[in-house]
Amino acid sequence: MADEFTDITSQSWGGRILDSIKGILVGIILVPISVILLFWNENRAVDTARGLKEGAAAVVSIDEGTVVPANERKLVHLSGEATSSEVLRDPMFAVSATAIRLTRTVEMYQWKEEKSSETRKKLGGGSETVTNSKYLKTWSASLINSADFKEPENHRNPAAMLAPPLPTVASDVKLGAFKLPSGVIAKMTGDEPLAATEADLAKTAPELQGKLKLDAGAFYVGQDPTSPALGDQRVTFKVLKPAVWSVIARQTGDTLEPFVPHVGPAIERVESGTVSADLMFQHAASENAMLTWGLRLGGFVLMALGLGLIIKPLSVLADVLPFLGNVIGVGGVITAMLLAFVGSLVVIAVAWFAVRPLLTIGLGAVALVGLVMAWRRGKRRRAIAALQS
């Protein structure tokens, strides 16, 4: 059951005007940051695309069962089962498994604060903010600092976990004849739950003896797992088992390392299952496109936010009459978004011209021809309509 508290604060018209003026300074900072982000993103996208194109042209698909000296320093693609005969053991909780990776996760039952606010304008330009703070208990793998709560009294969380999270990785992981480096292993996903046993419980570190109990394959610290109390903790485990993976990287001896193209970031791709080199590069190109559009959207949002902060004092000044302030505020938001949209397009166009001048000129010429043709067609239609009338 959650605890709830309501806090009401008021701010004068003068205080709101002062805050909006301070917001102008923030807006002036955000707009250049958005421009830098947008410009950098276009350069990054082009360099990444060129690097992937270079990699796709240079990659050699090889048999994972043999290390061929002729492929030394080349970008290679291989598929096969990644395996390890190493037994991994958690040094504190004694859980062990023959696997590529063993991961320990520790969670604590803690207070969490959820806030929601609603600001209402008042006649005369002032405002009133109603803030609801809700406190509920939840399992969390990180410590929640209750000192930052609005109502810390009676919602104080413990200050320490039983143990930190811990990944244990096998030192000898093979894919055929190749030894996989930590960078490749880190890109492997699909870890599965590993249940702790009574035998594991009996072998835990001496300082844990008597503190732990077994509950549904997890170690539990507390009285009743079915009714957790504040400060109760649970420890769970996951393992990455041997499976088939596809890798693109540079062959260096009997291991693999990132391939550095002439432009763009290093290439080191890892995908689950047997995946062709062509398809892996297609996936990389799709990820690059998604990231590019995501950063474009982020740049637009930053620019719109910055411009909105610069414009905001106008609506605050008009809030002497809340209705008028709302109208100007909506207009300010629309104006900021339109200016940010145009500004973002201009920055992207300039960035395109800087890195792809011929393509930009070509696209601009096509667009100009299209506009001229549309204008002439419209003019012809208007002339025909005039004659018919």
C-alpha positions in Angstrom: 0.0 0.0 0.0 1.4 3.4 -1.0 1.7 6.5 1.1 0.7 9.8 -0.5 1.4 13.4 0.4 0.3 16.6 -1.3 2.3 19.8 -1.3 1.0 23.1 -2.6 3.4 26.0 -3.5 2.6 29.4 -4.9 4.7 31.7 -7.0 4.1 35.4 -7.7 3.9 36.9 -11.2 7.2 38.7 -10.6 8.8 35.4 -9.6 7.5 33.7 -12.7 8.9 36.5 -14.9 12.3 36.2 -13.3 12.3 32.4 -13.8 11.3 32.9 -17.5 14.2 35.4 -17.9 16.6 32.8 -16.4 15.1 30.3 -18.9 16.2 32.5 -21.8 19.8 31.9 -20.8 19.2 28.1 -20.8 17.5 28.4 -24.2 20.5 30.3 -25.6 22.7 27.4 -24.5 20.3 24.7 -25.8 20.0 26.0 -29.3 23.7 25.9 -30.1 24.0 22.5 -28.5 21.2 21.3 -30.8 23.0 22.7 -33.9 26.2 21.0 -32.9 24.4 17.7 -32.3 22.6 17.8 -35.6 25.7 18.7 -37.6 27.8 16.1 -35.8 25.1 13.4 -36.4 25.1 13.9 -40.2 28.9 13.6 -40.3 28.7 10.5 -38.0 26.0 8.9 -40.2 27.9 9.5 -43.4 31.2 8.2 -41.9 29.5 5.1 -40.5 27.8 4.4 -43.8 31.1 4.7 -45.7 32.9 2.5 -43.1 30.2 -0.2 -43.5 30.4 0.0 -47.3 34.2 -0.5 -47.0 33.7 -3.4 -44.7 31.0 -5.1 -46.8 33.4 -4.9 -49.8 36.4 -6.2 -47.9 34.8 -9.0 -45.7 35.8 -12.6 -46.3 33.6 -15.5 -45.1 35.8 -18.2 -43.6 35.6 -21.6 -42.0 35.6 -21.2 -38.3 37.4 -24.6 -37.8 40.7 -23.5 -39.3 43.0 -20.4 -38.8 44.2 -19.5 -42.3 47.4 -17.3 -42.2 46.4 -15.7 -45.5 43.5 -14.0 -43.8 45.7 -12.3 -41.2 44.6 -8.7 -40.6 41.6 -9.1 -42.9 38.0 -8.5 -42.0 36.4 -11.9 -41.7 33.0 -13.4 -41.2 32.5 -16.7 -39.4 29.6 -18.6 -37.8 29.7 -21.5 -35.4 29.1 -22.6 -31.8 30.8 -20.5 -29.1 31.8 -22.8 -26.3 33.8 -22.9 -23.1 34.7 -25.9 -20.9 35.5 -23.5 -18.0 33.5 -23.9 -14.8 32.5 -20.4 -13.6 31.9 -20.0 -9.8 30.5 -17.1 -7.9 33.2 -16.5 -5.2 30.7 -15.3 -2.5 27.6 -17.4 -3.2 29.3 -20.6 -4.5 26.9 -21.0 -7.4 28.7 -22.5 -10.4 28.1 -23.6 -14.0 30.0 -24.5 -17.1 29.2 -21.5 -19.2 30.5 -18.5 -21.1 29.3 -16.0 -18.5 27.8 -16.2 -15.0 26.0 -13.1 -13.7 25.0 -12.3 -10.2 22.1 -9.8 -9.6 21.3 -8.4 -6.1 18.0 -6.7 -5.4 16.6 -4.9 -2.3 13.1 -4.2 -1.3 13.0 -0.4 -1.0 10.9 2.7 -0.9 10.5 4.5 -4.2 9.1 8.0 -4.7 6.8 8.9 -7.6 5.9 12.5 -8.2 3.2 14.2 -10.2 2.6 17.9 -10.5 -0.1 20.2 -11.8 0.4 24.0 -12.1 -2.6 26.3 -12.2 -2.4 29.9 -13.2 -4.1 32.5 -11.1 -5.6 35.9 -12.0 -2.8 38.5 -11.7 -0.1 36.3 -13.2 0.8 34.2 -10.2 0.6 30.4 -10.2 -0.1 27.5 -7.8 1.6 24.1 -8.1 0.1 21.0 -6.6 2.6 18.2 -6.2 1.6 14.7 -5.2 4.3 12.5 -3.8 3.5 8.8 -3.7 5.7 6.3 -1.8 5.6 2.6 -2.6 7.9 -0.4 -2.0 9.6 -2.1 -4.9 12.5 -4.4 -5.8 15.5 -2.5 -7.1 18.9 -3.6 -8.2 20.4 -0.2 -7.3 20.2 1.7 -4.0 17.5 4.4 -3.9 18.6 7.4 -2.0 15.7 8.2 0.3 17.5 11.4 1.5 16.3 13.1 -1.7 12.6 12.2 -1.0 10.2 15.0 -0.4 9.0 13.2 2.7 12.1 11.2 3.9 10.7 10.6 7.4 9.3 7.0 7.6 10.6 6.3 4.1 14.3 5.7 4.9 16.0 3.0 2.8 19.0 0.9 4.0 22.3 2.3 2.9 24.1 -0.8 1.6 23.4 -4.0 -0.4 24.4 -7.5 0.7 26.8 -7.7 -2.3 27.5 -5.9 -5.5 26.4 -7.2 -8.9 29.1 -9.4 -10.5 29.6 -10.8 -14.0 32.1 -13.6 -14.2 33.4 -14.3 -17.8 35.2 -17.4 -19.0 38.8 -16.7 -19.9 38.9 -19.3 -22.7 35.9 -19.1 -25.1 36.3 -20.7 -28.5 34.4 -20.3 -31.7 35.8 -23.1 -33.7 39.6 -22.6 -33.9 39.3 -19.0 -32.7 39.5 -17.6 -29.2 36.9 -15.0 -28.6 38.0 -11.7 -26.9 36.1 -10.0 -24.2 34.7 -7.3 -26.6 32.9 -10.0 -28.7 31.7 -11.9 -25.6 30.3 -8.6 -24.2 28.1 -8.3 -27.3 26.6 -11.7 -26.8 23.1 -11.7 -25.2 20.4 -14.2 -24.2 21.6 -15.1 -20.7 19.2 -17.6 -19.0 18.2 -17.9 -15.4 20.3 -20.3 -13.3 18.6 -21.7 -10.2 20.6 -21.9 -7.0 20.3 -25.2 -5.0 20.5 -26.4 -1.4 24.0 -27.6 -2.2 25.0 -24.1 -3.3 23.5 -22.7 -0.1 25.6 -25.0 2.0 28.8 -23.8 0.3 28.2 -20.0 0.6 30.8 -17.8 2.3 31.1 -18.1 6.1 29.8 -14.6 6.7 26.6 -15.5 4.9 25.9 -18.7 6.7 22.5 -18.5 8.5 21.5 -15.3 6.7 20.3 -16.9 3.5 17.4 -19.1 2.6 16.5 -20.6 -0.7 13.4 -19.4 -2.5 12.4 -20.4 -6.0 16.0 -20.8 -7.1 17.2 -17.5 -5.5 18.9 -16.7 -2.3 16.8 -14.7 0.0 17.6 -12.5 3.0 14.5 -11.8 5.1 11.8 -13.4 7.1 9.1 -14.2 4.6 9.7 -14.2 0.8 5.9 -14.2 0.2 5.5 -11.0 2.2 8.8 -9.0 1.8 9.7 -6.3 4.3 11.8 -3.2 3.8 15.5 -4.1 3.4 14.8 -7.7 2.3 17.2 -8.8 -0.4 17.3 -11.5 -3.1 20.2 -12.8 -5.2 19.6 -14.3 -8.6 21.9 -15.7 -11.2 22.0 -16.0 -15.0 24.3 -17.9 -17.4 25.2 -17.5 -21.0 25.3 -21.0 -22.4 27.1 -22.3 -25.5 25.2 -21.4 -28.7 25.7 -20.6 -32.4 26.9 -17.1 -33.1 28.0 -15.1 -36.2 30.9 -12.7 -35.9 32.4 -10.0 -38.2 35.8 -8.7 -37.0 39.5 -8.6 -38.0 41.5 -11.8 -37.8 44.6 -11.4 -35.7 46.4 -14.7 -35.1 43.9 -17.1 -33.7 41.7 -14.4 -32.2 39.5 -11.5 -33.4 39.6 -7.7 -32.9 37.8 -4.7 -34.2 38.4 -3.7 -37.8 39.1 0.0 -38.3 38.0 1.3 -41.7 39.4 4.4 -43.3 36.4 6.4 -42.0 33.8 5.6 -39.4 33.8 3.6 -36.2 35.5 0.3 -35.8 33.6 -2.8 -37.0 32.9 -5.7 -34.6 29.5 -7.3 -35.2 28.0 -10.1 -33.3 24.7 -11.7 -33.9 22.9 -14.8 -32.6 22.6 -17.8 -35.0 24.0 -18.4 -38.4 23.7 -15.0 -40.2 25.3 -14.2 -43.5 27.8 -11.3 -43.8 25.5 -9.5 -46.2 22.6 -9.7 -43.8 24.8 -8.6 -40.9 25.9 -5.5 -42.8 22.3 -4.8 -43.7 21.4 -4.9 -40.0 24.3 -2.5 -39.2 23.1 -0.1 -41.9 19.5 -0.2 -40.5 20.9 0.5 -37.0 22.8 3.4 -38.3 19.7 4.8 -40.0 17.6 4.4 -36.8 20.3 6.1 -34.7 20.5 8.9 -37.3 16.8 9.6 -37.2 16.7 9.3 -33.4 19.5 11.9 -33.0 17.8 14.1 -35.6 14.6 14.0 -33.5 16.7 14.7 -30.4 18.3 17.7 -32.0 14.9 19.0 -33.1 13.5 18.6 -29.6 16.5 20.4 -28.0 16.2 23.3 -30.5 12.4 23.5 -29.9 12.9 23.4 -26.1 15.5 26.1 -26.3 13.5 28.4 -28.6 10.4 27.8 -26.4 12.3 29.0 -23.3 13.5 32.1 -25.2 9.9 32.9 -26.2 8.3 31.9 -22.9 8.5 35.4 -21.2 5.9 36.7 -23.6 3.3 34.3 -22.4 4.3 34.9 -18.7 3.9 38.6 -19.2 0.4 38.0 -20.6 -0.6 35.7 -17.7 -2.0 38.7 -15.9 -5.1 37.4 -17.7 -4.7 33.6 -17.7 -6.8 33.1 -20.9 -4.6 35.6 -22.8 -1.5 33.9 -21.4 -2.7 30.5 -22.5 -3.4 31.7 -26.1 0.1 33.3 -26.4 1.6 30.3 -24.7 0.1 27.9 -27.3 1.2 30.3 -30.1 4.7 30.3 -28.6 4.9 26.5 -28.6 3.7 26.3 -32.2 6.2 29.0 -33.2 9.1 27.3 -31.4 8.3 24.0 -33.1 8.0 25.6 -36.6 11.3 27.5 -36.1 13.0 24.4 -34.8 11.7 22.3 -37.7 13.0 24.9 -40.2 16.2 25.4 -38.3 16.9 21.6 -38.1 16.4 21.3 -41.8 18.8 24.1 -42.5 21.5 22.6 -40.2 21.0 19.2 -41.8 21.2 20.7 -45.3 24.4 22.5 -44.4 25.9 19.4 -42.9 24.9 17.4 -46.0 26.5 20.0 -48.2 29.7 19.8 -46.1 30.0 16.0 -46.4 28.1 15.3 -49.6 28.3 18.4 -51.8 27.6 16.7 -55.1 24.7 14.7 -53.8 23.2 17.8 -52.1 23.5 19.9 -55.3 21.9 17.1 -57.3 19.0 16.7 -54.9 18.6 20.5 -54.8 18.6 20.7 -58.6 15.9 18.0 -58.7 13.8 19.7 -56.1 14.2 23.1 -58.0 13.1 21.5 -61.3 10.1 20.0 -59.5 9.1 23.3 -58.0 9.5 25.1 -61.4 7.4 22.4 -63.1 4.7 22.6 -60.4 4.7 26.4 -60.7 4.4 26.3 -64.5 1.6 23.7 -64.4 -0.3 25.8 -61.9 0.2 28.8 -64.0 -1.2 26.9 -67.1 -4.2 25.8 -65.1 -4.9 29.3 -63.9 -4.7 30.6 -67.5 -7.1 27.9 -68.8 -9.5 28.6 -66.0 -9.4 32.3 -66.8 -10.2 31.6 -70.5 -13.1 29.4 -69.6 -14.6 32.0 -67.3 
